[in-house]
Amino acid sequence: MKVEKISQLQLFYLMTGFVLGTAMILGLGHEAKQDSWIFILIGMSSSLILMAVYTQLAAYYPGDSLAQMLPKLLGKFLSYPIILLYIFHFTYSAARGSRELGDLIDSTILSETPLVVIIGSFMALMVYCLRGGVETFGRMAEVVFPIYIFSLILIWILLFSVDQFSLKNLTPILGNGVTPVLKKAVPAAINFPFGETIVVLLFFPLLTNKGQVRKIGMSFLLVGGILLTINSIMLLAILGPEIYNIDLFSLLAATQMVSVADFLERFDALVILMMVSGVFFKVGGFILAAAIATSHLFKLKQTRSVVLGLGTIIVPLSSITASSYVEHLEFGFKFYVPYVHTVLQIILPILFLCIAFIRKKLGSK
C-alpha cells in the first residue's frame, strides 16, 4: 500500500474534530441533567487512561496500524476475525454518524427531501475527499477546523445575549452525590465520544514524527473534552436541565433563541453548517480507518477503491438500521454503545496491551 504521511498538527485538528463530531449534534450526559458537564469531565479524565493504552500499543509497534499489529499479537488466524469486527464497527459507526446528520438536516432545513438523498449527497462529498487519502483529509482538516472553532466560539458569544441565560440552571451541583453521576458516566461517557478515538491507531503510523504520539493523543482528548464541557454548560444555562434532557438537537434549540436587538436572528444555518463540518471529521475518520484496515488485511496497494465501496455500503446501511431517529438513538445508547463499544474500545485494547507487554518481556529474555 502507498505510504502516506500526516503532520502532528493535521492529526490534532482531525482528531479534535472527530471527538466533537456527532457529540455536538446529540449532546452528552442528558441523563445526568444539570451535572452533564461533570459527566463529560469524568468521561474525558477516564479516557486519558484509555489513550495511554492506545499510545503504549503504538509505542510497542511504532510502524504498524491496528490491523498490522494484531497478527503479531494474536497470530494470523485469531486476528483476522477481530480485524473484520473492527472494520464492521468503523463502517457501522460511519453509517450512524451519517444518519444523525441526515435526520438533523431533514428535520430542519430540507424537510421535503428524502433522507437517502441527503445522506447520499453527503457521502458523495465524503468519498470525493477521502479518495485522495489521509494526506488530502489532513489538509482539509487544516482548512475546515479553524473555521469550525471560530463558528463555535461565535455561537457561544451569541448565546450570552439570550435573556434566559442563567448559571443557576446548573444547580444543585451533585445534588444526589457523585456516585449516581459516576455510575452514569462509566463507561458511557468513555465509550462515546472519547473511546471512539481508537481509530487513531490506524493513523499513528502515518505521522511524520512518531515520537509525538502520546502528546498528540492526550492533547486532542483534553481540548475536545474541554470544548464539549463548555458547550454543555452554555446549553444548560439557557435551556435548563429538563429541556436539555429531552431535546434532540439542543445546540440548535438554544441558538434559535438568539435575538440581538431584534435584528440579528436565525443563526440556524451557521449551527447546521458547523455540525456538517463536525460530522465530516467523524464520518471521514471512521471511513478512512475502515479503508486502511481493509487494505492492510487484504494486502491492497491503495485505499481509493475501498473508500468508494464503503461509501456505497454506508448510504443504504444508514437508512435501513432504524425506521426513525428515536429508534436509531435508542438502539445506539441502549445496546451498541454500552456493549459493543465497551468490548471493542476498552476491553480488547487493554487485553492487547497485556499480551504485547508479555511478548516484549519474553522477547527481551
C-alpha positions as CSV (number, residue, x, y, z in Angstrom):
1,M,0.0,0.0,0.0
2,K,1.2,3.5,-0.8
3,V,2.8,5.1,2.3
4,E,1.2,8.5,3.1
5,K,2.2,11.0,5.8
6,I,0.3,13.4,8.0
7,S,1.7,16.1,10.3
8,Q,1.2,16.3,14.0
9,L,-1.0,19.5,13.6
10,Q,-3.1,17.9,10.9
11,L,-3.8,14.8,13.1
12,F,-4.6,17.1,16.1
13,Y,-7.1,19.0,14.0
14,L,-8.6,15.9,12.5
15,M,-9.0,14.0,15.8
16,T,-10.2,17.0,17.8
17,G,-12.9,17.5,15.2
18,F,-13.6,13.7,15.4
19,V,-14.2,14.0,19.1
20,L,-16.6,16.9,18.7
21,G,-18.3,15.5,15.6
22,T,-21.7,14.0,16.3
23,A,-21.4,14.8,20.1
24,M,-22.3,18.4,19.1
25,I,-25.5,17.1,17.5
26,L,-26.5,14.6,20.1
27,G,-25.3,16.3,23.2
28,L,-23.8,14.4,26.1
29,G,-24.9,13.4,29.6
30,H,-28.6,14.1,29.2
31,E,-29.5,11.6,31.9
32,A,-27.2,13.5,34.3
33,K,-29.3,16.7,33.7
34,Q,-27.6,19.7,35.4
35,D,-24.5,17.6,36.1
36,S,-24.0,16.7,32.4
37,W,-20.8,18.9,32.3
38,I,-19.4,16.8,35.2
39,F,-20.4,13.7,33.2
40,I,-18.3,14.9,30.3
41,L,-15.3,15.7,32.6
42,I,-15.4,12.2,34.1
43,G,-15.5,10.7,30.6
44,M,-12.6,12.8,29.4
45,S,-10.5,12.1,32.5
46,S,-11.1,8.4,32.3
47,S,-10.4,8.3,28.6
48,L,-6.9,9.7,29.2
49,I,-6.1,6.4,30.8
50,L,-7.6,4.6,27.8
51,M,-5.5,6.8,25.5
52,A,-2.4,5.7,27.4
53,V,-3.3,2.2,26.5
54,Y,-3.7,3.1,22.8
55,T,-0.4,5.1,22.7
56,Q,1.5,2.3,24.5
57,L,0.4,-0.2,21.9
58,A,1.6,2.3,19.2
59,A,4.9,2.6,21.1
60,Y,5.3,-1.2,21.1
61,Y,4.6,-1.4,17.4
62,P,5.6,2.1,16.1
63,G,5.3,1.3,12.4
64,D,2.1,-0.8,12.5
65,S,-1.5,0.2,12.4
66,L,-4.1,-1.7,14.5
67,A,-4.7,-4.1,11.6
68,Q,-0.9,-4.8,11.3
69,M,-0.1,-5.3,14.9
70,L,-2.9,-7.7,15.7
71,P,-1.5,-10.7,13.7
72,K,1.8,-10.2,15.6
73,L,0.0,-10.2,18.9
74,L,-2.6,-12.9,18.3
75,G,-1.5,-14.9,15.3
76,K,-2.9,-14.8,11.8
77,F,-6.0,-16.9,12.2
78,L,-7.2,-15.4,15.5
79,S,-6.5,-11.8,14.4
80,Y,-8.4,-11.9,11.1
81,P,-12.0,-12.1,12.6
82,I,-11.1,-9.4,15.1
83,I,-9.9,-7.1,12.4
84,L,-13.0,-7.8,10.4
85,L,-15.0,-6.9,13.6
86,Y,-13.2,-3.6,13.8
87,I,-13.8,-2.9,10.1
88,F,-17.5,-3.5,10.6
89,H,-17.5,-1.3,13.8
90,F,-15.9,1.6,11.9
91,T,-18.3,1.2,8.9
92,Y,-21.4,1.0,11.0
93,S,-20.3,3.9,13.2
94,A,-19.8,6.0,10.0
95,A,-23.3,5.0,8.9
96,R,-24.7,6.1,12.3
97,G,-23.0,9.4,12.0
98,S,-24.4,9.9,8.5
99,R,-27.9,9.0,9.8
100,E,-27.6,11.6,12.6
101,L,-26.6,14.3,10.2
102,G,-29.3,13.3,7.7
103,D,-32.0,13.4,10.4
104,L,-30.8,16.8,11.6
105,I,-31.0,18.3,8.1
106,D,-34.2,16.5,7.3
107,S,-36.0,17.9,10.4
108,T,-34.7,21.5,9.9
109,I,-33.9,22.9,6.5
110,L,-34.7,20.2,4.0
111,S,-37.9,18.6,5.4
112,E,-39.3,17.7,2.0
113,T,-36.1,16.0,0.8
114,P,-35.8,12.2,1.1
115,L,-33.4,11.1,3.8
116,V,-31.4,8.9,1.4
117,V,-30.8,11.8,-0.9
118,I,-29.4,13.9,1.9
119,I,-27.1,11.1,3.1
120,G,-26.2,10.2,-0.4
121,S,-25.1,13.7,-1.3
122,F,-23.0,14.0,1.9
123,M,-21.4,10.6,1.2
124,A,-20.6,11.6,-2.4
125,L,-18.7,14.6,-1.0
126,M,-17.0,12.4,1.6
127,V,-15.8,9.8,-0.9
128,Y,-14.6,12.6,-3.2
129,C,-12.4,13.9,-0.4
130,L,-11.2,10.6,1.0
131,R,-10.2,9.1,-2.3
132,G,-7.2,11.4,-2.1
133,G,-6.1,9.6,1.0
134,V,-5.1,10.7,4.5
135,E,-2.9,13.5,3.2
136,T,-5.8,15.2,1.5
137,F,-8.0,14.6,4.5
138,G,-5.3,16.2,6.8
139,R,-5.0,19.2,4.6
140,M,-8.8,19.6,4.6
141,A,-8.7,19.5,8.4
142,E,-6.2,22.4,8.4
143,V,-8.7,24.5,6.5
144,V,-12.0,23.4,8.0
145,F,-11.1,23.0,11.7
146,P,-10.2,26.7,12.4
147,I,-13.4,27.8,10.8
148,Y,-15.3,25.2,12.8
149,I,-13.8,26.5,16.1
150,F,-14.4,30.2,15.1
151,S,-18.1,29.4,14.4
152,L,-18.5,27.5,17.7
153,I,-17.0,30.5,19.7
154,L,-19.2,32.9,17.8
155,I,-22.3,30.9,18.7
156,W,-21.2,30.8,22.4
157,I,-20.8,34.6,22.4
158,L,-24.3,35.0,20.9
159,L,-25.8,32.7,23.5
160,F,-24.8,35.1,26.2
161,S,-27.3,37.6,24.7
162,V,-30.3,35.2,25.4
163,D,-32.5,36.6,28.2
164,Q,-33.0,33.1,29.7
165,F,-29.2,32.6,30.2
166,S,-28.7,31.8,33.9
167,L,-25.9,29.7,35.6
168,K,-28.5,28.9,38.3
169,N,-29.7,26.2,35.9
170,L,-26.6,24.3,36.8
171,T,-27.6,24.0,40.4
172,P,-27.7,22.0,42.6
173,I,-24.3,20.6,41.6
174,L,-24.1,16.9,42.5
175,G,-27.3,17.3,44.4
176,N,-27.6,13.5,44.8
177,G,-23.8,13.0,45.4
178,V,-21.1,12.0,43.0
179,T,-21.9,8.2,42.9
180,P,-25.0,8.5,40.6
181,V,-23.1,10.6,38.1
182,L,-20.2,8.2,38.2
183,K,-22.5,5.2,37.5
184,K,-23.9,7.0,34.5
185,A,-20.6,8.2,33.2
186,V,-18.6,5.0,33.4
187,P,-18.3,3.5,30.8
188,A,-20.9,5.5,28.8
189,A,-19.0,8.8,28.8
190,I,-15.8,7.0,27.9
191,N,-17.3,5.0,25.1
192,F,-18.9,8.0,23.3
193,P,-17.2,10.0,22.0
194,F,-13.8,9.6,23.6
195,G,-13.4,5.8,23.2
196,E,-14.1,6.1,19.5
197,T,-10.7,7.6,19.1
198,I,-9.4,4.1,18.8
199,V,-9.4,4.9,15.1
200,V,-6.2,6.9,15.8
201,L,-4.3,3.6,16.0
202,L,-4.8,3.4,12.2
203,F,-3.3,6.9,11.8
204,F,-0.4,6.9,14.2
205,P,1.9,5.0,11.8
206,L,1.4,7.8,9.2
207,L,2.8,10.5,11.5
208,T,5.9,12.3,10.3
209,N,7.2,12.3,13.8
210,K,6.2,9.2,15.7
211,G,7.8,10.4,18.9
212,Q,4.8,12.8,19.4
213,V,2.2,10.0,19.6
214,R,1.3,10.3,23.3
215,K,1.5,14.1,23.3
216,I,-1.0,14.3,20.4
217,G,-3.3,11.7,21.7
218,M,-3.6,13.3,25.1
219,S,-3.9,16.8,23.6
220,F,-6.9,16.2,21.3
221,L,-8.8,14.4,24.1
222,L,-8.2,17.3,26.5
223,V,-9.1,20.0,24.0
224,G,-12.1,18.1,22.7
225,G,-13.4,17.3,26.2
226,I,-13.0,20.9,27.4
227,L,-14.9,22.3,24.4
228,L,-17.7,19.8,25.0
229,T,-17.8,20.7,28.7
230,I,-18.1,24.4,27.9
231,N,-20.8,23.7,25.3
232,S,-22.8,21.7,27.8
233,I,-22.6,24.5,30.4
234,M,-23.8,27.0,27.9
235,L,-26.7,24.9,26.8
236,L,-27.8,24.1,30.4
237,A,-27.6,27.8,31.3
238,I,-30.1,28.6,28.5
239,L,-32.4,25.5,28.2
240,G,-32.3,24.3,31.8
241,P,-31.8,20.6,32.7
242,E,-35.3,19.4,31.9
243,I,-35.4,20.7,28.3
244,Y,-31.7,19.7,27.8
245,N,-32.6,16.2,28.8
246,I,-35.4,15.8,26.2
247,D,-34.4,18.0,23.3
248,L,-33.0,16.0,20.3
249,F,-30.9,18.9,18.9
250,S,-30.1,21.0,22.0
251,L,-27.5,23.3,20.4
252,L,-29.8,24.2,17.6
253,A,-32.7,24.8,20.0
254,A,-30.5,27.1,22.1
255,T,-29.2,29.1,19.1
256,Q,-32.8,29.6,17.8
257,M,-33.4,31.7,20.9
258,V,-30.7,34.2,20.0
259,S,-32.0,37.7,19.1
260,V,-29.6,40.6,19.2
261,A,-31.6,43.9,19.3
262,D,-34.5,42.2,17.5
263,F,-32.3,42.4,14.4
264,L,-29.7,39.7,14.4
265,E,-31.7,36.4,14.4
266,R,-31.9,33.0,12.7
267,F,-28.4,31.6,13.2
268,D,-29.7,28.1,12.5
269,A,-27.8,27.9,9.2
270,L,-24.5,28.7,11.0
271,V,-25.1,25.9,13.5
272,I,-26.1,23.4,10.9
273,L,-23.1,24.3,8.7
274,M,-20.9,23.8,11.8
275,M,-22.5,20.4,12.6
276,V,-22.0,19.3,9.0
277,S,-18.3,20.1,9.4
278,G,-18.1,18.1,12.7
279,V,-19.8,15.1,11.1
280,F,-17.3,15.5,8.2
281,F,-14.5,14.8,10.6
282,K,-16.3,12.0,12.4
283,V,-17.6,10.0,9.4
284,G,-14.4,10.7,7.5
285,G,-12.2,9.4,10.3
286,F,-14.3,6.2,10.6
287,I,-14.3,5.6,6.8
288,L,-10.6,6.2,6.4
289,A,-9.8,3.9,9.4
290,A,-12.0,1.1,7.9
291,A,-10.4,1.6,4.5
292,I,-6.8,1.5,5.9
293,A,-7.7,-1.6,8.0
294,T,-9.2,-3.3,4.9
295,S,-6.2,-2.5,2.8
296,H,-3.8,-3.9,5.3
297,L,-5.9,-7.0,5.9
298,F,-6.2,-7.9,2.2
299,K,-2.8,-6.6,1.2
300,L,-4.2,-4.0,-1.1
301,K,-1.9,-1.3,-2.6
302,Q,-4.3,1.6,-2.2
303,T,-7.5,2.7,-0.4
304,R,-9.3,4.5,-3.2
305,S,-11.4,1.6,-4.3
306,V,-12.1,0.6,-0.7
307,V,-13.3,4.1,0.2
308,L,-15.7,4.0,-2.8
309,G,-17.0,0.6,-1.8
310,L,-17.5,1.7,1.8
311,G,-19.4,4.8,0.7
312,T,-21.7,2.7,-1.4
313,I,-22.4,0.4,1.6
314,I,-22.9,3.2,4.2
315,V,-25.7,5.1,2.4
316,P,-28.2,2.2,2.5
317,L,-26.9,0.9,5.8
318,S,-27.6,4.3,7.5
319,S,-31.2,4.3,6.1
320,I,-32.2,0.7,7.0
321,T,-30.7,0.3,10.5
322,A,-33.7,2.2,12.1
323,S,-37.1,3.3,11.0
324,S,-37.0,6.6,12.9
325,Y,-34.4,8.8,14.6
326,V,-35.8,7.9,18.0
327,E,-35.3,4.2,17.3
328,H,-31.8,5.0,16.0
329,L,-30.9,6.7,19.3
330,E,-32.5,4.0,21.4
331,F,-30.5,1.2,19.7
332,G,-27.3,3.2,19.9
333,F,-27.4,4.3,23.5
334,K,-29.1,1.2,25.0
335,F,-27.2,-1.5,23.1
336,Y,-24.5,-0.5,20.7
337,V,-22.6,1.9,22.9
338,P,-22.9,0.1,26.3
339,Y,-21.9,-3.4,24.9
340,V,-20.2,-3.2,21.5
341,H,-18.2,-0.1,22.3
342,T,-17.1,-1.4,25.7
343,V,-15.8,-4.6,24.2
344,L,-14.1,-3.1,21.1
345,Q,-12.8,0.1,22.6
346,I,-12.0,-0.7,26.2
347,I,-11.8,-4.5,27.0
348,L,-10.0,-5.7,23.9
349,P,-7.3,-2.9,23.7
350,I,-6.4,-3.5,27.4
351,L,-6.2,-7.2,26.6
352,F,-4.0,-6.4,23.5
353,L,-1.7,-4.3,25.7
354,C,-1.3,-7.1,28.3
355,I,-0.4,-9.6,25.5
356,A,2.0,-7.1,24.0
357,F,3.7,-6.5,27.4
358,I,4.1,-10.2,28.0
359,R,5.5,-10.7,24.5
360,K,8.0,-7.9,24.9
361,K,9.1,-9.3,28.3
362,L,9.5,-12.8,26.9
363,G,11.3,-11.4,23.8
364,S,13.8,-9.5,25.9
365,K,14.6,-12.5,28.0
